[in-house]
């Protein structure tokens, strides 16, 4: 007999609540007992489980964040920590764990599966850096960044300024690239493409010669010292240059329709997969093609953005 627990782990992403709702209600529809785990893997170790009902997930599909809360657990990275978590699930008779999160969550889940728990992963990260899939929260984050770019461009145009906008993404340039193309950025700096500062500055100067009074430069976090970039641009263009670090505003907010629908499909598929006897997999793909991929394959994969978008940005930002 199946019993299921569901948790969210790592960085929050809009649409996590929609995924929780789908897991809980799909389980109940199939007469499966389902528990919510609070505070991610740390909460699992501490025994913070609660039996869920359909009412437990009412009126959450439109909310950002996660009603189960989230955390990062150093203890769960240890074998002893995972054994404690396994003991908690055993005490509740739970033999399936649905984990909603990103790469770190899946790596932890995969190690946990070695103790005999069936782990099903649902990808939710604004970085969109998980192989073989679109991630819940990414579309909302892109649209949040686009909204910020639109507003910053208004003031950049008014004052004739260059704005360097730093966005999240860790080691993956998906978010920066999509937002840069969608926002009409003059330059985009991502980890997958070597940064040519001379070309960036030359583009700014050519724009100035044509009478262009502003530029937007999108930078993925952590790949280029942002103050160094600003100082170099000021020195070589003599233009008023400002930095805008968007930060955690990119994580929150009402999820888009795309993220809600994707989360609903993936949450239902997680329960369907358990009923089909599938073990230790990630639910992946996109709305029109939901897939199941072994976790062992997912955690060793490296996602590459659609670099054709970079060429589009280069051509359209002349």
One Martini backbone bead per residue (centre of mass of N, CA, C, O) as a GRO file, in nm:
protein
  318
    1UNK     BB    1   0.096   0.036   0.022
    2UNK     BB    2   0.058   0.370  -0.033
    3UNK     BB    3   0.273   0.639   0.080
    4UNK     BB    4   0.300   1.004   0.097
    5UNK     BB    5   0.550   1.254   0.066
    6UNK     BB    6   0.598   1.620   0.077
    7UNK     BB    7   0.853   1.856  -0.045
    8UNK     BB    8   1.052   2.151  -0.002
    9UNK     BB    9   1.364   2.271  -0.156
   10UNK     BB   10   1.547   2.532  -0.128
   11UNK     BB   11   1.468   2.745  -0.349
   12UNK     BB   12   1.222   2.935  -0.423
   13UNK     BB   13   0.920   2.895  -0.641
   14UNK     BB   14   0.690   2.979  -0.846
   15UNK     BB   15   0.455   2.694  -0.814
   16UNK     BB   16   0.488   2.508  -0.571
   17UNK     BB   17   0.194   2.510  -0.470
   18UNK     BB   18   0.073   2.379  -0.722
   19UNK     BB   19   0.230   2.113  -0.681
   20UNK     BB   20   0.130   2.036  -0.406
   21UNK     BB   21  -0.168   2.027  -0.481
   22UNK     BB   22  -0.141   1.803  -0.697
   23UNK     BB   23  -0.029   1.583  -0.517
   24UNK     BB   24  -0.246   1.573  -0.298
   25UNK     BB   25  -0.505   1.538  -0.481
   26UNK     BB   26  -0.409   1.289  -0.639
   27UNK     BB   27  -0.377   1.107  -0.398
   28UNK     BB   28  -0.666   1.123  -0.286
   29UNK     BB   29  -0.810   1.027  -0.545
   30UNK     BB   30  -0.625   0.742  -0.499
   31UNK     BB   31  -0.622   0.664  -0.190
   32UNK     BB   32  -0.374   0.832  -0.071
   33UNK     BB   33  -0.164   0.891   0.171
   34UNK     BB   34  -0.069   1.232   0.277
   35UNK     BB   35   0.229   1.425   0.344
   36UNK     BB   36   0.357   1.709   0.493
   37UNK     BB   37   0.676   1.873   0.479
   38UNK     BB   38   0.849   2.079   0.684
   39UNK     BB   39   1.149   2.231   0.597
   40UNK     BB   40   1.229   2.000   0.445
   41UNK     BB   41   1.487   1.800   0.533
   42UNK     BB   42   1.500   1.916   0.817
   43UNK     BB   43   1.201   1.846   0.886
   44UNK     BB   44   1.227   1.543   0.848
   45UNK     BB   45   1.430   1.492   1.074
   46UNK     BB   46   1.223   1.641   1.291
   47UNK     BB   47   0.916   1.547   1.221
   48UNK     BB   48   0.754   1.762   1.015
   49UNK     BB   49   0.451   1.624   0.993
   50UNK     BB   50   0.139   1.627   0.786
   51UNK     BB   51  -0.166   1.551   0.727
   52UNK     BB   52  -0.344   1.568   0.427
   53UNK     BB   53  -0.586   1.759   0.256
   54UNK     BB   54  -0.773   1.921   0.035
   55UNK     BB   55  -0.788   2.175   0.229
   56UNK     BB   56  -0.476   2.224   0.267
   57UNK     BB   57  -0.476   2.328  -0.066
   58UNK     BB   58  -0.645   2.564  -0.056
   59UNK     BB   59  -0.583   2.861  -0.202
   60UNK     BB   60  -0.263   2.823  -0.356
   61UNK     BB   61  -0.214   2.841  -0.671
   62UNK     BB   62  -0.154   3.176  -0.659
   63UNK     BB   63   0.092   3.133  -0.476
   64UNK     BB   64   0.379   3.202  -0.362
   65UNK     BB   65   0.601   2.998  -0.270
   66UNK     BB   66   0.565   2.786   0.040
   67UNK     BB   67   0.365   2.621   0.271
   68UNK     BB   68   0.614   2.420   0.362
   69UNK     BB   69   0.856   2.536   0.323
   70UNK     BB   70   1.219   2.602   0.343
   71UNK     BB   71   1.554   2.451   0.304
   72UNK     BB   72   1.892   2.388   0.418
   73UNK     BB   73   2.073   2.073   0.479
   74UNK     BB   74   2.355   1.948   0.630
   75UNK     BB   75   2.263   1.683   0.767
   76UNK     BB   76   2.149   1.541   0.504
   77UNK     BB   77   2.445   1.496   0.381
   78UNK     BB   78   2.442   1.275   0.581
   79UNK     BB   79   2.393   0.954   0.667
   80UNK     BB   80   2.267   1.004   0.946
   81UNK     BB   81   2.051   1.205   0.854
   82UNK     BB   82   1.906   1.009   0.657
   83UNK     BB   83   1.834   0.796   0.871
   84UNK     BB   84   1.645   0.976   1.031
   85UNK     BB   85   1.446   1.028   0.800
   86UNK     BB   86   1.371   0.731   0.751
   87UNK     BB   87   1.251   0.678   1.032
   88UNK     BB   88   1.015   0.873   1.006
   89UNK     BB   89   0.880   0.736   0.762
   90UNK     BB   90   0.848   0.457   0.891
   91UNK     BB   91   0.658   0.552   1.126
   92UNK     BB   92   0.437   0.640   0.883
   93UNK     BB   93   0.454   0.442   0.626
   94UNK     BB   94   0.649   0.576   0.421
   95UNK     BB   95   0.755   0.505   0.058
   96UNK     BB   96   0.714   0.807  -0.059
   97UNK     BB   97   0.902   1.089  -0.212
   98UNK     BB   98   0.831   1.424  -0.284
   99UNK     BB   99   1.050   1.648  -0.457
  100UNK     BB  100   1.076   2.010  -0.457
  101UNK     BB  101   1.324   2.139  -0.690
  102UNK     BB  102   1.657   2.119  -0.746
  103UNK     BB  103   1.964   1.989  -0.774
  104UNK     BB  104   2.012   1.957  -0.467
  105UNK     BB  105   1.753   1.801  -0.412
  106UNK     BB  106   1.816   1.560  -0.605
  107UNK     BB  107   2.076   1.467  -0.474
  108UNK     BB  108   1.952   1.409  -0.200
  109UNK     BB  109   1.731   1.214  -0.303
  110UNK     BB  110   1.918   1.002  -0.425
  111UNK     BB  111   2.065   0.923  -0.165
  112UNK     BB  112   1.803   0.843  -0.015
  113UNK     BB  113   1.715   0.606  -0.207
  114UNK     BB  114   1.940   0.403  -0.091
  115UNK     BB  115   1.735   0.339   0.167
  116UNK     BB  116   1.436   0.267   0.008
  117UNK     BB  117   1.321   0.525  -0.107
  118UNK     BB  118   1.088   0.665  -0.313
  119UNK     BB  119   1.196   0.914  -0.548
  120UNK     BB  120   1.029   1.217  -0.655
  121UNK     BB  121   1.086   1.464  -0.894
  122UNK     BB  122   1.029   1.827  -0.900
  123UNK     BB  123   1.092   2.099  -1.096
  124UNK     BB  124   1.205   2.399  -0.900
  125UNK     BB  125   1.349   2.680  -1.070
  126UNK     BB  126   1.465   2.987  -1.184
  127UNK     BB  127   1.724   2.878  -1.342
  128UNK     BB  128   1.671   2.637  -1.543
  129UNK     BB  129   1.918   2.389  -1.482
  130UNK     BB  130   1.760   2.133  -1.569
  131UNK     BB  131   1.758   1.858  -1.727
  132UNK     BB  132   1.496   1.781  -1.960
  133UNK     BB  133   1.361   2.067  -1.859
  134UNK     BB  134   1.122   2.251  -1.725
  135UNK     BB  135   1.078   2.497  -1.468
  136UNK     BB  136   0.937   2.584  -1.199
  137UNK     BB  137   0.941   2.956  -1.200
  138UNK     BB  138   1.074   3.067  -1.459
  139UNK     BB  139   0.852   3.231  -1.598
  140UNK     BB  140   0.804   3.425  -1.366
  141UNK     BB  141   1.093   3.536  -1.351
  142UNK     BB  142   1.114   3.650  -1.635
  143UNK     BB  143   0.872   3.849  -1.599
  144UNK     BB  144   0.995   4.005  -1.365
  145UNK     BB  145   1.247   4.104  -1.515
  146UNK     BB  146   1.099   4.247  -1.744
  147UNK     BB  147   0.958   4.453  -1.567
  148UNK     BB  148   1.222   4.582  -1.468
  149UNK     BB  149   1.338   4.663  -1.739
  150UNK     BB  150   1.113   4.854  -1.823
  151UNK     BB  151   1.156   5.055  -1.588
  152UNK     BB  152   1.458   5.111  -1.629
  153UNK     BB  153   1.434   5.220  -1.919
  154UNK     BB  154   1.282   5.473  -1.853
  155UNK     BB  155   1.514   5.603  -1.682
  156UNK     BB  156   1.744   5.570  -1.885
  157UNK     BB  157   1.618   5.749  -2.104
  158UNK     BB  158   1.574   6.011  -1.938
  159UNK     BB  159   1.905   6.021  -1.844
  160UNK     BB  160   2.120   5.876  -2.017
  161UNK     BB  161   2.180   5.566  -1.928
  162UNK     BB  162   2.359   5.303  -1.793
  163UNK     BB  163   2.249   4.963  -1.730
  164UNK     BB  164   2.324   4.722  -1.483
  165UNK     BB  165   2.172   4.395  -1.472
  166UNK     BB  166   2.129   4.168  -1.213
  167UNK     BB  167   2.085   3.818  -1.224
  168UNK     BB  168   1.998   3.520  -1.174
  169UNK     BB  169   2.149   3.151  -1.205
  170UNK     BB  170   2.429   3.092  -1.136
  171UNK     BB  171   2.560   2.860  -1.381
  172UNK     BB  172   2.311   2.980  -1.549
  173UNK     BB  173   2.183   3.176  -1.844
  174UNK     BB  174   1.874   3.158  -1.893
  175UNK     BB  175   1.750   3.408  -1.754
  176UNK     BB  176   1.927   3.628  -1.884
  177UNK     BB  177   1.870   3.558  -2.180
  178UNK     BB  178   1.561   3.579  -2.190
  179UNK     BB  179   1.541   3.867  -2.070
  180UNK     BB  180   1.724   4.005  -2.278
  181UNK     BB  181   1.555   3.943  -2.528
  182UNK     BB  182   1.273   4.040  -2.419
  183UNK     BB  183   1.413   4.337  -2.329
  184UNK     BB  184   1.629   4.447  -2.538
  185UNK     BB  185   1.919   4.413  -2.489
  186UNK     BB  186   2.239   4.519  -2.574
  187UNK     BB  187   2.359   4.319  -2.346
  188UNK     BB  188   2.493   3.982  -2.264
  189UNK     BB  189   2.597   3.805  -1.960
  190UNK     BB  190   2.724   3.471  -1.968
  191UNK     BB  191   2.881   3.167  -1.892
  192UNK     BB  192   2.860   3.032  -2.195
  193UNK     BB  193   2.992   3.313  -2.278
  194UNK     BB  194   3.242   3.488  -2.363
  195UNK     BB  195   3.367   3.784  -2.251
  196UNK     BB  196   3.357   4.095  -2.454
  197UNK     BB  197   3.428   4.404  -2.359
  198UNK     BB  198   3.497   4.550  -2.621
  199UNK     BB  199   3.223   4.497  -2.762
  200UNK     BB  200   3.042   4.632  -2.557
  201UNK     BB  201   3.173   4.916  -2.571
  202UNK     BB  202   3.146   4.954  -2.874
  203UNK     BB  203   2.836   4.948  -2.878
  204UNK     BB  204   2.793   5.193  -2.701
  205UNK     BB  205   2.953   5.399  -2.877
  206UNK     BB  206   2.784   5.360  -3.135
  207UNK     BB  207   2.523   5.457  -3.008
  208UNK     BB  208   2.617   5.742  -2.937
  209UNK     BB  209   2.680   5.828  -3.234
  210UNK     BB  210   2.356   5.783  -3.302
  211UNK     BB  211   2.202   5.903  -3.028
  212UNK     BB  212   2.210   5.709  -2.800
  213UNK     BB  213   2.117   5.740  -2.441
  214UNK     BB  214   2.108   5.418  -2.391
  215UNK     BB  215   2.168   5.111  -2.184
  216UNK     BB  216   2.132   4.749  -2.157
  217UNK     BB  217   2.283   4.525  -1.914
  218UNK     BB  218   2.301   4.177  -1.878
  219UNK     BB  219   2.380   3.988  -1.572
  220UNK     BB  220   2.499   3.713  -1.448
  221UNK     BB  221   2.563   3.597  -1.161
  222UNK     BB  222   2.915   3.565  -1.074
  223UNK     BB  223   3.091   3.620  -1.365
  224UNK     BB  224   3.120   3.940  -1.302
  225UNK     BB  225   3.251   4.214  -1.179
  226UNK     BB  226   3.036   4.473  -1.147
  227UNK     BB  227   3.220   4.713  -1.067
  228UNK     BB  228   3.431   4.668  -1.285
  229UNK     BB  229   3.239   4.706  -1.520
  230UNK     BB  230   3.152   4.990  -1.459
  231UNK     BB  231   3.431   5.130  -1.456
  232UNK     BB  232   3.504   5.057  -1.749
  233UNK     BB  233   3.268   5.202  -1.885
  234UNK     BB  234   3.318   5.485  -1.779
  235UNK     BB  235   3.611   5.517  -1.885
  236UNK     BB  236   3.525   5.435  -2.208
  237UNK     BB  237   3.244   5.640  -2.228
  238UNK     BB  238   3.149   5.868  -2.023
  239UNK     BB  239   2.902   5.733  -1.874
  240UNK     BB  240   2.629   5.706  -1.698
  241UNK     BB  241   2.645   5.441  -1.448
  242UNK     BB  242   2.435   5.173  -1.338
  243UNK     BB  243   2.322   4.958  -1.071
  244UNK     BB  244   2.102   4.654  -1.076
  245UNK     BB  245   1.996   4.439  -0.817
  246UNK     BB  246   1.730   4.228  -0.798
  247UNK     BB  247   1.717   3.965  -0.655
  248UNK     BB  248   1.443   3.829  -0.466
  249UNK     BB  249   1.216   3.928  -0.659
  250UNK     BB  250   1.250   3.674  -0.855
  251UNK     BB  251   1.100   3.455  -0.665
  252UNK     BB  252   0.840   3.594  -0.634
  253UNK     BB  253   0.502   3.574  -0.674
  254UNK     BB  254   0.271   3.530  -0.899
  255UNK     BB  255   0.205   3.281  -1.090
  256UNK     BB  256   0.190   3.181  -1.386
  257UNK     BB  257   0.015   2.991  -1.595
  258UNK     BB  258   0.248   2.811  -1.682
  259UNK     BB  259   0.336   2.726  -1.392
  260UNK     BB  260   0.066   2.609  -1.297
  261UNK     BB  261   0.030   2.395  -1.517
  262UNK     BB  262   0.296   2.246  -1.490
  263UNK     BB  263   0.257   2.170  -1.189
  264UNK     BB  264  -0.003   2.006  -1.231
  265UNK     BB  265   0.111   1.792  -1.418
  266UNK     BB  266   0.352   1.698  -1.238
  267UNK     BB  267   0.196   1.618  -0.983
  268UNK     BB  268   0.022   1.402  -1.115
  269UNK     BB  269   0.258   1.232  -1.237
  270UNK     BB  270   0.383   1.145  -0.971
  271UNK     BB  271   0.146   0.962  -0.887
  272UNK     BB  272   0.124   0.790  -1.138
  273UNK     BB  273   0.414   0.671  -1.112
  274UNK     BB  274   0.368   0.523  -0.849
  275UNK     BB  275   0.133   0.342  -0.957
  276UNK     BB  276   0.337   0.226  -1.191
  277UNK     BB  277   0.627   0.169  -1.031
  278UNK     BB  278   0.807   0.402  -1.028
  279UNK     BB  279   1.164   0.485  -0.967
  280UNK     BB  280   1.367   0.730  -0.918
  281UNK     BB  281   1.247   1.015  -1.044
  282UNK     BB  282   1.179   1.260  -1.287
  283UNK     BB  283   0.970   1.516  -1.366
  284UNK     BB  284   0.939   1.622  -1.705
  285UNK     BB  285   0.946   1.879  -1.942
  286UNK     BB  286   0.629   1.966  -2.073
  287UNK     BB  287   0.303   2.007  -2.110
  288UNK     BB  288   0.304   1.840  -2.401
  289UNK     BB  289   0.563   1.664  -2.250
  290UNK     BB  290   0.570   1.432  -2.018
  291UNK     BB  291   0.835   1.301  -1.820
  292UNK     BB  292   1.065   1.029  -1.730
  293UNK     BB  293   1.366   1.046  -1.524
  294UNK     BB  294   1.640   0.945  -1.398
  295UNK     BB  295   1.809   1.070  -1.135
  296UNK     BB  296   2.097   0.974  -1.211
  297UNK     BB  297   2.089   1.142  -1.479
  298UNK     BB  298   2.022   1.429  -1.379
  299UNK     BB  299   2.264   1.487  -1.168
  300UNK     BB  300   2.484   1.461  -1.426
  301UNK     BB  301   2.375   1.699  -1.569
  302UNK     BB  302   2.409   1.963  -1.829
  303UNK     BB  303   2.280   2.268  -1.899
  304UNK     BB  304   2.203   2.432  -2.211
  305UNK     BB  305   2.133   2.694  -2.357
  306UNK     BB  306   1.978   2.871  -2.610
  307UNK     BB  307   2.215   3.016  -2.815
  308UNK     BB  308   2.037   3.143  -3.037
  309UNK     BB  309   1.951   3.386  -2.862
  310UNK     BB  310   2.222   3.533  -2.869
  311UNK     BB  311   2.213   3.595  -3.172
  312UNK     BB  312   1.957   3.758  -3.167
  313UNK     BB  313   2.063   3.976  -2.977
  314UNK     BB  314   2.300   4.069  -3.153
  315UNK     BB  315   2.128   4.161  -3.401
  316UNK     BB  316   1.893   4.341  -3.249
  317UNK     BB  317   2.127   4.536  -3.086
  318UNK     BB  318   2.242   4.762  -3.297
   0.00000   0.00000   0.00000
